[in-house]
């Protein structure tokens, strides 16, 4: 019998015996591996959370009880148990189901997530809203140990302990090393301490001690200290107890009996509770257990071997070019240090970390700290390069503005995944960086057209004596030859790629390639365009832009970024400030919306920021639309 196919809601799950759940766990793993091997996705974490997910849905009544996942990397089993098994083949596909939890997708998704460390704060807000509405249902926030490296998680813990609402936090620990003996003892103690009758007995005994003459508060405080010391000795819960959470664990996150027992016992608590479970990333699939980093976020692969289906191409990715040139530059300049926020592999810094271990810093999921840490390094003569995905750098806005830009510290921000990223969707597209970075005094903002320009801009950024943001897209380069000298580019100097008298196209970053393609198509239709690769979003090449705009009179700006406050806005501001009249300007970029998940080329087509869209705009401006 296939149990998974018979489950449409968690209510169906509750009809199964605990022995049946063990079989179901294996069916879920098989289904996740089957789909992710074709579509790509976050495999290791989701495989590790299967039993935990089953136990949560077996004990709690979601969606009446609210389940909040952190990031969503662990939520594939959750999707399968909440009516999305039939659609699971569309995971991360165009117009298919999201790779993360999404409130608009399902009432079982308690909160939309994509960035880490949010579940405790969001869960606490939901918990207090329920309290105000006299709703006694539970709120469960699941968070990974990696997400506890971010300050936001501790801010949530701090307020939760102060408000003393009945929030349940489940810490899914898939990395900490806890010995088998300690784990076994803690599992027994946690299941024992969590029993409702023993909790009541403990409270009653405390009140008894307080009421006995000549014993009272002193004896009660002593007994309380003894209990806490004992629990701290046999469990790592001291930190969470300090936040006024009742701590239970660690327990084996793959033992369904233990999980169900303890979740049943801590259900509907009187005060904040934290359950610490230990799991194995990639559980049940040997290649993922052996290499959980690779299978954290993986492309299509062969199930029998775990090897990628993608054939190695000759064109390097922008990320790999960045990584190689970081090593090259660091060999020339001993002041260069690299900083990343839990993404050494994703940002291409693995080899750098091996070659320069004392000049490499992975600060964990702590983007705010990464930026201020880099500012401190720069203040004493170091040349820090902070490599963070564009979408994650948003979390450190204040630190960039306040700690870097005010004193003009020479920090280089390497913004990987600038623009549309594809299947990870709206939480991961890097479409907002121009707007907030160009508003910052002292900041220089560059965007690379191709991999050769990326190498040159890295040299430019290192040589610059102030803060620089360098943006480049996800995926492979354009296949151009990389300049072995990687000559620096003059700050604020754009590049004319093509001359024409009928239309001016100014593009920032990767879209300059689309602009060239569009110009060739327009030329075949009798419209000759000048194409400029802006290179700099700040400062602009004022003289060149003004000269060409006055001469041609019809301008298209192109950016893979939201239009509000972006590159096109900067060009319009330039024209306005210089009194240009009679100039027709069409801005091409992302409108006032969030971009869904799907293939990059398809999303660019949908939002009108590809070469055909430029052709259409060029024809209209020249009266041929």
C-alpha positions as CSV (number, residue, x, y, z in Angstrom):
1,X,0.0,0.0,0.0
2,X,1.2,3.5,-0.8
3,X,0.3,5.6,2.2
4,X,1.5,8.9,0.7
5,X,-1.0,8.8,-2.2
6,X,-3.9,8.4,0.3
7,X,-3.0,11.6,2.2
8,X,-4.6,14.8,1.1
9,X,-4.6,16.6,4.5
10,X,-2.9,16.0,7.9
11,X,-6.2,14.6,9.1
12,X,-5.5,11.6,6.9
13,X,-2.1,11.2,8.5
14,X,-3.6,10.9,12.0
15,X,-5.4,7.7,10.9
16,X,-2.2,5.9,10.5
17,X,-0.4,3.9,13.2
18,X,3.1,4.8,14.4
19,X,4.5,1.8,12.5
20,X,2.8,3.0,9.4
21,X,4.5,6.4,9.8
22,X,7.9,4.7,9.5
23,X,6.8,3.4,6.1
24,X,5.4,6.7,5.1
25,X,8.7,8.4,6.0
26,X,10.5,6.3,3.4
27,X,7.8,7.0,0.8
28,X,8.2,10.7,1.4
29,X,12.0,10.5,1.0
30,X,11.6,8.6,-2.2
31,X,9.2,11.2,-3.6
32,X,11.4,14.1,-2.6
33,X,14.5,12.5,-4.2
34,X,12.5,11.6,-7.3
35,X,11.3,15.2,-7.9
36,X,14.4,17.1,-6.8
37,X,16.6,14.9,-9.0
38,X,14.7,16.3,-12.0
39,X,13.9,19.8,-10.9
40,X,16.7,20.7,-8.5
41,X,16.0,22.1,-5.1
42,X,16.9,22.0,-1.4
43,X,17.4,18.3,-0.8
44,X,19.6,17.6,2.2
45,X,17.7,19.7,4.7
46,X,14.3,18.4,3.6
47,X,15.4,14.8,3.8
48,X,16.6,15.4,7.3
49,X,13.3,16.8,8.5
50,X,10.9,14.1,7.4
51,X,10.3,12.4,10.7
52,X,10.1,15.8,12.5
53,X,7.5,16.9,9.9
54,X,5.4,13.8,10.3
55,X,5.5,14.1,14.1
56,X,4.4,17.8,14.0
57,X,1.4,17.1,11.8
58,X,0.6,13.9,13.7
59,X,0.4,15.8,17.0
60,X,-0.8,19.3,16.1
61,X,-3.9,20.4,14.2
62,X,-2.5,22.5,11.3
63,X,-3.8,25.0,10.1
64,X,-5.8,25.7,13.2
65,X,-2.5,25.4,14.9
66,X,0.0,27.5,13.0
67,X,3.3,26.0,11.8
68,X,6.0,28.4,10.8
69,X,9.0,27.1,8.9
70,X,12.3,29.0,8.8
71,X,13.5,29.6,5.3
72,X,11.5,26.7,3.9
73,X,14.5,24.5,3.0
74,X,13.1,21.9,5.3
75,X,9.5,22.0,4.1
76,X,9.2,19.6,1.2
77,X,7.7,16.9,3.4
78,X,5.3,19.5,4.8
79,X,4.1,20.2,1.3
80,X,3.6,16.6,0.5
81,X,1.4,16.1,3.6
82,X,-0.7,19.2,3.0
83,X,-2.4,18.5,-0.3
84,X,0.4,19.1,-2.7
85,X,1.6,15.6,-3.6
86,X,-0.2,15.6,-6.9
87,X,1.5,18.9,-7.8
88,X,4.9,18.1,-6.4
89,X,6.3,17.3,-9.8
90,X,6.0,21.1,-10.6
91,X,8.2,22.0,-7.6
92,X,10.2,25.2,-8.5
93,X,8.9,25.0,-12.1
94,X,7.4,27.8,-14.0
95,X,3.9,28.4,-12.6
96,X,4.4,25.4,-10.3
97,X,4.6,25.2,-6.6
98,X,7.2,27.2,-4.8
99,X,10.4,25.8,-3.3
100,X,9.6,27.7,-0.1
101,X,6.5,28.0,2.1
102,X,4.0,30.5,0.7
103,X,0.8,31.7,2.3
104,X,-0.9,32.3,-1.1
105,X,-0.1,28.8,-2.1
106,X,-1.6,26.9,0.9
107,X,-3.5,27.7,4.1
108,X,-1.1,25.2,5.7
109,X,1.8,27.5,5.1
110,X,1.8,29.7,8.3
111,X,4.1,32.3,6.9
112,X,5.8,33.1,3.6
113,X,9.6,32.7,3.9
114,X,12.8,32.7,1.9
115,X,15.3,34.4,4.1
116,X,16.5,32.7,7.3
117,X,16.1,33.3,11.0
118,X,12.6,34.8,10.7
119,X,10.4,32.0,12.2
120,X,10.7,32.9,15.9
121,X,9.8,36.6,15.4
122,X,7.0,35.8,13.0
123,X,5.7,33.0,15.2
124,X,5.7,35.2,18.2
125,X,3.7,37.9,16.3
126,X,1.2,35.2,15.3
127,X,1.1,33.9,18.8
128,X,0.3,37.3,20.3
129,X,-2.3,38.0,17.7
130,X,-4.0,34.8,18.6
131,X,-3.9,35.8,22.3
132,X,-5.6,39.1,21.4
133,X,-8.3,37.2,19.5
134,X,-8.8,34.7,22.4
135,X,-7.5,32.0,20.2
136,X,-6.0,29.2,22.3
137,X,-4.4,27.2,19.4
138,X,-0.7,26.6,19.2
139,X,2.0,28.3,17.2
140,X,5.1,26.2,16.4
141,X,8.2,27.9,14.9
142,X,10.8,25.5,13.4
143,X,14.3,26.9,13.1
144,X,17.6,25.3,12.0
145,X,20.8,25.6,14.0
146,X,22.4,27.6,11.1
147,X,19.6,30.2,11.4
148,X,20.6,30.7,15.0
149,X,23.7,32.5,13.9
150,X,21.6,35.5,13.0
151,X,20.8,38.2,15.5
152,X,17.1,38.3,14.4
153,X,16.5,34.8,16.0
154,X,17.8,36.1,19.3
155,X,15.8,39.2,19.2
156,X,12.7,37.0,18.8
157,X,13.8,34.7,21.6
158,X,14.4,37.7,23.9
159,X,10.9,39.2,23.4
160,X,9.2,35.8,23.5
161,X,10.7,35.1,26.9
162,X,9.6,38.6,28.1
163,X,6.0,38.3,26.8
164,X,5.8,34.7,28.1
165,X,3.3,33.7,25.4
166,X,2.8,30.0,24.7
167,X,5.1,29.9,21.7
168,X,6.7,26.5,20.8
169,X,10.1,26.7,19.1
170,X,11.6,23.6,17.6
171,X,15.3,23.8,17.0
172,X,16.2,21.4,14.2
173,X,19.9,20.8,14.8
174,X,21.6,19.0,12.0
175,X,25.1,20.1,12.5
176,X,26.1,20.2,16.2
177,X,28.1,17.3,17.6
178,X,26.4,15.8,20.6
179,X,27.6,12.5,21.9
180,X,25.3,9.4,21.8
181,X,25.4,9.0,25.6
182,X,24.4,12.6,26.4
183,X,21.8,12.5,23.7
184,X,20.2,9.3,25.0
185,X,20.2,10.6,28.6
186,X,18.8,14.0,27.5
187,X,16.1,12.2,25.4
188,X,15.0,10.4,28.5
189,X,15.1,13.4,30.7
190,X,13.3,15.6,28.2
191,X,10.4,13.2,27.7
192,X,10.2,12.8,31.5
193,X,10.4,16.5,32.2
194,X,7.9,17.4,29.6
195,X,5.2,15.1,31.0
196,X,2.2,17.3,32.1
197,X,1.7,15.6,35.4
198,X,5.4,16.0,36.3
199,X,5.3,19.7,35.2
200,X,2.3,20.2,37.5
201,X,4.0,18.3,40.4
202,X,7.1,20.4,40.0
203,X,5.0,23.6,40.2
204,X,3.0,22.3,43.2
205,X,6.2,21.3,45.0
206,X,7.6,24.8,44.5
207,X,4.5,26.3,46.0
208,X,4.8,23.9,48.9
209,X,8.4,24.9,49.6
210,X,7.4,28.5,49.6
211,X,4.7,28.0,52.1
212,X,6.6,26.0,54.7
213,X,7.7,28.2,57.7
214,X,11.5,28.8,57.9
215,X,12.0,27.3,54.4
216,X,10.0,29.6,52.1
217,X,11.7,31.4,49.3
218,X,15.3,30.4,50.2
219,X,14.7,26.7,50.0
220,X,12.6,27.2,46.8
221,X,15.4,29.2,45.2
222,X,17.9,26.5,46.2
223,X,15.7,23.7,44.7
224,X,15.2,25.7,41.6
225,X,19.0,26.3,41.2
226,X,19.7,22.6,41.7
227,X,17.1,21.6,39.1
228,X,18.5,24.2,36.6
229,X,22.1,23.2,37.3
230,X,21.2,19.5,36.8
231,X,19.4,20.2,33.5
232,X,22.3,22.4,32.3
233,X,24.8,19.6,33.2
234,X,23.0,17.0,31.1
235,X,21.6,19.2,28.3
236,X,22.9,22.3,26.4
237,X,19.8,24.3,27.3
238,X,21.3,26.9,29.6
239,X,21.2,29.6,26.9
240,X,17.5,29.0,26.1
241,X,16.6,28.8,29.8
242,X,18.2,32.3,30.1
243,X,15.6,33.6,27.6
244,X,12.9,32.2,29.9
245,X,12.1,29.2,27.7
246,X,11.5,25.8,29.1
247,X,14.1,23.7,27.3
248,X,13.7,20.1,26.3
249,X,16.3,18.1,24.5
250,X,18.3,17.2,22.6
251,X,16.3,14.3,21.3
252,X,16.8,12.1,18.2
253,X,14.9,13.8,15.4
254,X,14.5,10.6,13.5
255,X,12.8,8.7,16.4
256,X,9.1,9.1,15.7
257,X,8.0,7.6,19.0
258,X,10.1,10.0,21.0
259,X,9.1,13.0,18.8
260,X,5.4,12.2,19.1
261,X,5.6,11.7,22.8
262,X,7.4,14.9,23.6
263,X,5.4,17.0,21.2
264,X,2.2,15.7,22.8
265,X,3.5,16.5,26.2
266,X,4.5,20.1,25.4
267,X,1.4,20.9,23.4
268,X,-0.5,24.0,24.6
269,X,2.2,25.1,27.0
270,X,1.7,27.9,29.7
271,X,5.0,29.7,28.7
272,X,7.5,29.6,25.9
273,X,9.0,26.2,25.1
274,X,12.0,25.2,23.1
275,X,12.4,21.6,21.9
276,X,15.9,20.7,20.6
277,X,16.0,17.8,18.1
278,X,19.0,16.5,16.3
279,X,18.8,15.3,12.7
280,X,21.0,14.2,9.9
281,X,21.1,16.2,6.7
282,X,20.3,14.1,3.7
283,X,18.9,11.3,5.9
284,X,18.1,8.2,3.8
285,X,20.0,9.1,0.7
286,X,23.7,8.2,0.9
287,X,25.2,10.8,-1.5
288,X,23.4,13.6,0.4
289,X,24.4,12.2,3.8
290,X,28.0,12.1,2.6
291,X,28.0,15.6,1.0
292,X,25.2,17.6,2.6
293,X,26.7,20.9,1.4
294,X,26.5,20.0,-2.2
295,X,23.0,18.6,-1.8
296,X,21.8,21.7,0.2
297,X,20.7,23.4,-3.0
298,X,21.3,21.1,-6.0
299,X,20.5,21.0,-9.7
300,X,19.2,17.9,-11.5
301,X,21.2,14.8,-10.8
302,X,21.2,11.0,-11.3
303,X,19.6,9.3,-8.4
304,X,21.7,6.1,-8.5
305,X,25.0,8.0,-8.4
306,X,24.1,11.5,-7.0
307,X,26.1,13.0,-9.9
308,X,25.0,16.2,-11.6
309,X,23.2,15.8,-14.9
310,X,24.7,19.1,-16.1
311,X,27.7,18.7,-18.4
312,X,30.6,21.0,-17.7
313,X,30.6,23.9,-20.2
314,X,33.5,25.9,-21.4
315,X,32.0,29.2,-20.3
316,X,32.7,29.9,-16.7
317,X,30.1,31.2,-14.3
318,X,30.3,34.7,-13.0
319,X,30.7,33.3,-9.5
320,X,33.7,31.2,-10.5
321,X,35.3,34.2,-12.3
322,X,34.9,36.2,-9.1
323,X,36.4,33.4,-7.0
324,X,39.4,33.0,-9.3
325,X,40.2,36.7,-9.5
326,X,39.8,37.0,-5.7
327,X,42.7,34.6,-5.4
328,X,44.7,36.4,-8.0
329,X,44.2,39.8,-6.4
330,X,44.9,38.5,-2.9
331,X,48.3,37.1,-4.1
332,X,49.2,40.6,-5.3
333,X,47.7,42.5,-2.3
334,X,48.1,41.0,1.2
335,X,45.6,43.5,2.6
336,X,42.7,41.8,0.8
337,X,40.4,39.8,3.0
338,X,37.2,38.0,2.1
339,X,34.0,38.0,4.2
340,X,30.9,36.0,3.5
341,X,27.7,35.1,5.4
342,X,27.4,31.3,5.4
343,X,27.9,31.1,1.6
344,X,31.5,30.3,0.9
345,X,30.5,27.8,-1.8
346,X,27.7,29.9,-3.3
347,X,29.9,33.0,-3.6
348,X,32.9,31.1,-5.1
349,X,35.2,31.6,-2.1
350,X,35.9,28.0,-1.2
351,X,39.4,28.0,-2.8
352,X,40.2,31.4,-1.4
353,X,39.4,30.1,2.1
354,X,41.8,27.2,1.5
355,X,44.6,29.3,0.2
356,X,44.2,32.2,2.6
357,X,42.6,30.7,5.7
358,X,43.7,33.7,7.9
359,X,42.2,36.2,5.5
360,X,38.8,34.5,5.1
361,X,35.8,34.9,7.4
362,X,32.5,33.1,7.2
363,X,30.5,34.9,9.8
364,X,27.4,32.7,9.5
365,X,23.9,33.9,8.6
366,X,24.7,37.3,9.9
367,X,24.8,39.8,7.1
368,X,24.5,42.9,9.4
369,X,27.6,41.7,11.4
370,X,29.5,40.9,8.2
371,X,29.2,44.5,7.0
372,X,30.1,46.2,10.2
373,X,32.9,43.6,10.8
374,X,34.2,44.6,7.3
375,X,34.0,48.3,8.2
376,X,36.1,47.6,11.2
377,X,38.7,45.8,9.1
378,X,38.8,48.6,6.6
379,X,39.2,51.3,9.3
380,X,42.6,49.8,10.2
381,X,43.9,49.4,6.7
382,X,42.5,46.0,5.4
383,X,40.8,45.8,2.1
384,X,37.7,43.6,2.8
385,X,35.6,42.1,0.1
386,X,32.1,41.2,1.3
387,X,30.6,38.6,-1.0
388,X,26.9,38.3,-0.4
389,X,24.0,37.5,-2.7
390,X,22.1,40.7,-3.7
391,X,18.9,39.5,-2.0
392,X,20.7,38.9,1.3
393,X,22.6,42.2,1.4
394,X,19.2,43.9,1.8
395,X,19.3,42.8,5.4
396,X,22.3,45.0,6.1
397,X,21.0,48.3,4.7
398,X,21.7,50.3,7.9
399,X,25.1,48.9,8.4
400,X,26.2,49.8,4.8
401,X,24.8,53.3,5.2
402,X,25.9,54.0,8.8
403,X,29.1,51.9,9.4
404,X,30.6,52.0,5.9
405,X,29.5,55.0,3.9
406,X,29.6,57.8,6.5
407,X,33.3,57.4,7.0
408,X,33.9,56.2,3.4
409,X,35.5,53.0,4.5
410,X,37.0,51.2,1.4
411,X,34.7,48.1,1.6
412,X,34.0,46.2,-1.6
413,X,30.5,44.6,-1.8
414,X,30.5,41.7,-4.3
415,X,26.8,41.3,-5.1
416,X,26.3,37.8,-6.6
417,X,22.9,36.9,-8.1
418,X,22.1,40.5,-9.1
419,X,18.9,40.5,-11.2
420,X,16.6,37.6,-11.9
421,X,17.8,34.3,-10.3
422,X,15.2,31.8,-11.5
423,X,13.6,29.0,-9.6
424,X,14.0,30.3,-6.1
425,X,11.5,33.1,-6.8
426,X,10.5,36.4,-5.3
427,X,12.5,36.0,-2.0
428,X,15.7,35.6,-3.9
429,X,15.6,37.8,-7.0
430,X,18.2,40.5,-6.6
431,X,16.1,43.4,-8.0
432,X,16.4,46.1,-5.4
433,X,20.1,46.9,-4.9
434,X,20.5,49.8,-7.3
435,X,17.7,51.7,-5.6
436,X,19.0,51.5,-2.0
437,X,22.8,51.6,-2.8
438,X,22.8,54.6,-5.2
439,X,21.0,56.7,-2.5
440,X,24.0,56.3,-0.2
441,X,26.5,59.1,-0.2
442,X,30.1,58.0,-1.0
443,X,28.9,54.7,-2.6
444,X,30.1,53.7,-6.1
445,X,27.8,51.2,-7.8
446,X,29.1,49.1,-10.8
447,X,27.3,46.4,-12.9
448,X,29.2,44.0,-15.1
449,X,28.2,43.3,-18.7
450,X,30.2,40.1,-19.0
451,X,32.8,38.1,-17.2
452,X,35.7,40.1,-18.6
453,X,34.2,43.3,-17.3
454,X,33.6,41.6,-13.9
455,X,37.4,40.9,-13.7
456,X,38.2,44.5,-14.6
457,X,35.7,45.8,-12.1
458,X,37.2,43.7,-9.3
459,X,40.5,45.4,-10.0
460,X,38.8,48.8,-10.1
461,X,37.0,48.1,-6.8
462,X,40.2,47.1,-5.0
463,X,42.0,50.2,-6.3
464,X,39.2,52.5,-5.2
465,X,39.6,54.4,-1.9
466,X,35.9,54.3,-0.9
467,X,33.0,51.9,-0.7
468,X,32.1,50.0,-3.9
469,X,29.3,47.7,-4.8
470,X,29.9,45.4,-7.7
471,X,26.9,43.6,-9.2
472,X,26.9,40.5,-11.4
473,X,24.2,37.9,-12.4
474,X,23.6,34.3,-11.7
475,X,24.8,31.8,-14.2
476,X,27.4,31.5,-16.9
477,X,29.2,34.4,-18.5
478,X,28.9,35.5,-22.1
479,X,31.8,33.4,-23.4
480,X,34.1,36.4,-24.0
481,X,37.9,36.3,-23.5
482,X,39.0,37.5,-20.1
483,X,41.7,40.2,-20.2
484,X,44.8,38.7,-18.5
485,X,45.7,42.1,-17.2
486,X,42.3,42.9,-15.8
487,X,42.9,46.6,-16.4
488,X,40.9,48.9,-14.1
489,X,38.1,51.1,-15.4
490,X,37.9,54.8,-14.9
491,X,35.3,55.5,-12.2
492,X,32.1,56.7,-13.8
493,X,33.2,56.0,-17.4
494,X,30.7,54.3,-19.7
495,X,31.4,52.4,-22.9
496,X,29.9,53.1,-26.4
497,X,29.3,49.6,-27.9
498,X,27.7,50.7,-31.2
499,X,26.9,54.0,-33.0
500,X,23.6,55.0,-34.6
501,X,21.6,58.2,-35.1
502,X,18.0,57.0,-34.7
503,X,17.9,55.7,-31.1
504,X,20.0,55.7,-27.9
505,X,19.9,52.6,-25.8
506,X,21.7,52.8,-22.4
507,X,21.9,49.6,-20.5
508,X,23.3,48.7,-17.0
509,X,25.0,45.3,-16.5
510,X,24.0,42.0,-18.2
511,X,21.2,43.6,-20.2
512,X,23.8,45.5,-22.3
513,X,24.1,42.2,-24.2
514,X,20.4,42.2,-24.9
515,X,20.7,45.8,-26.1
516,X,23.3,44.9,-28.6
517,X,21.2,42.0,-29.9
518,X,18.2,44.3,-30.1
519,X,20.2,46.9,-32.0
520,X,21.2,44.4,-34.6
521,X,17.5,43.5,-35.1
522,X,16.5,47.1,-35.3
523,X,19.2,47.8,-37.9
524,X,17.7,45.2,-40.1
525,X,14.5,47.1,-39.9
526,X,16.0,50.4,-40.7
527,X,16.6,51.8,-37.2
528,X,20.2,52.5,-36.3
529,X,20.8,52.6,-32.5
530,X,23.7,53.8,-30.4
531,X,24.2,51.4,-27.6
532,X,26.0,52.4,-24.4
533,X,27.2,50.0,-21.7
534,X,26.7,52.2,-18.6
535,X,29.1,50.2,-16.4
536,X,28.3,52.5,-13.5
537,X,24.9,53.1,-11.9
538,X,26.6,55.6,-9.7
539,X,28.3,57.9,-10.7
540,X,26.8,58.1,-14.2
541,X,28.8,59.2,-17.2
542,X,27.0,62.5,-17.3
543,X,28.8,64.1,-20.2
544,X,28.4,61.1,-22.5
545,X,24.7,60.5,-21.7
546,X,23.8,64.2,-22.1
547,X,25.7,64.5,-25.3
548,X,24.2,61.4,-27.0
549,X,20.6,62.2,-25.6
550,X,20.7,65.7,-27.0
551,X,21.9,64.5,-30.4
552,X,19.5,61.6,-30.8
553,X,16.5,62.7,-28.8
554,X,15.0,59.2,-28.3
555,X,16.3,57.1,-25.3
556,X,15.7,53.7,-23.9
557,X,17.2,52.7,-20.5
558,X,17.5,49.0,-19.7
559,X,18.0,47.3,-16.4
560,X,17.3,44.0,-14.7
561,X,16.0,45.8,-11.6
562,X,12.8,47.4,-10.4
563,X,12.1,50.7,-12.1
564,X,11.4,52.6,-8.9
565,X,14.6,54.4,-8.0
566,X,16.8,52.2,-10.3
567,X,19.1,53.0,-13.2
568,X,16.5,54.5,-15.4
569,X,15.4,56.8,-12.6
570,X,19.0,58.0,-12.3
571,X,19.1,58.8,-16.0
572,X,15.8,60.7,-15.8
573,X,17.1,62.7,-12.8
574,X,20.2,63.5,-14.8
575,X,18.2,64.8,-17.8
576,X,15.8,66.8,-15.5
577,X,18.7,68.4,-13.6
578,X,20.3,69.5,-16.9
579,X,17.1,70.9,-18.4
580,X,16.8,68.5,-21.3
581,X,13.5,69.2,-23.1
582,X,11.9,67.3,-25.9
583,X,13.7,64.0,-25.1
584,X,11.5,60.9,-25.4
585,X,12.6,58.3,-22.8
586,X,11.4,54.8,-22.3
587,X,12.5,52.9,-19.2
588,X,12.7,49.1,-19.4
589,X,12.9,47.2,-16.1
590,X,10.7,45.4,-13.6
591,X,7.4,47.2,-12.6
592,X,5.9,47.6,-9.2
593,X,5.6,43.9,-8.5
594,X,7.4,40.8,-7.1
595,X,8.7,38.4,-9.7
596,X,7.6,34.8,-9.4
597,X,9.9,31.7,-9.8
598,X,10.8,30.2,-13.2
599,X,13.5,30.0,-15.8
600,X,15.5,33.2,-16.1
601,X,14.8,33.7,-19.8
602,X,11.1,33.1,-19.4
603,X,10.8,35.6,-16.5
604,X,12.7,38.2,-18.5
605,X,10.3,37.7,-21.4
606,X,7.3,37.9,-19.1
607,X,8.4,41.2,-17.6
608,X,9.5,42.7,-20.9
609,X,13.2,43.1,-20.2
610,X,14.8,41.0,-23.0
611,X,16.0,41.8,-26.5
612,X,12.6,41.5,-28.2
613,X,11.1,44.0,-25.6
614,X,13.9,46.5,-26.5
615,X,13.1,46.0,-30.2
616,X,9.4,46.7,-29.6
617,X,10.2,49.9,-27.5
618,X,12.7,51.1,-30.2
619,X,10.2,50.7,-33.0
620,X,7.5,52.6,-31.0
621,X,9.9,55.5,-30.3
622,X,10.7,55.6,-34.0
623,X,7.0,55.6,-35.1
624,X,7.1,52.0,-36.4
625,X,5.1,50.4,-33.5
